[in-house]
Amino acid sequence: MYLRRGKTSIIWLKSWTLDINIEAFTENMTAKKQKLKFYDIKARQSFETDQYETIEKDTPRGTLLLAVATSPLTGIKVYRILGRKK
């Protein structure tokens, strides 16, 4: 890889390293999920699990990241807001 002086080559280099870091981050997240706390409204109890899926929901204010899990108490799907996608 050549490093040239100039703003365009530095921007390209930064975006290339950013893409690699995002791929490494997503691989680590899929390999090792952390336990999240969910609240089952029907049972009125909370529970922790690492068996969940992350989904993206488009809203007028941006894209939300949500975690969806099945409650061991009632068997219904419960959602947790993880944050906004940047």
Number of C-alpha atoms within 10 A of each C-alpha: 4 6 8 9 8 8 9 10 13 13 10 11 14 11 12 11 10 12 11 10 12 11 11 11 12 11 11 11 11 10 9 10 13 13 12 15 11 20 15 19 11 11 10 8 11 12 13 14 15 12 13 19 13 14 13 14 12 11 8 5 7 11 14 16 17 18 18 17 21 17 21 12 13 11 10 13 12 16 19 16 13 14 12 14 11 6
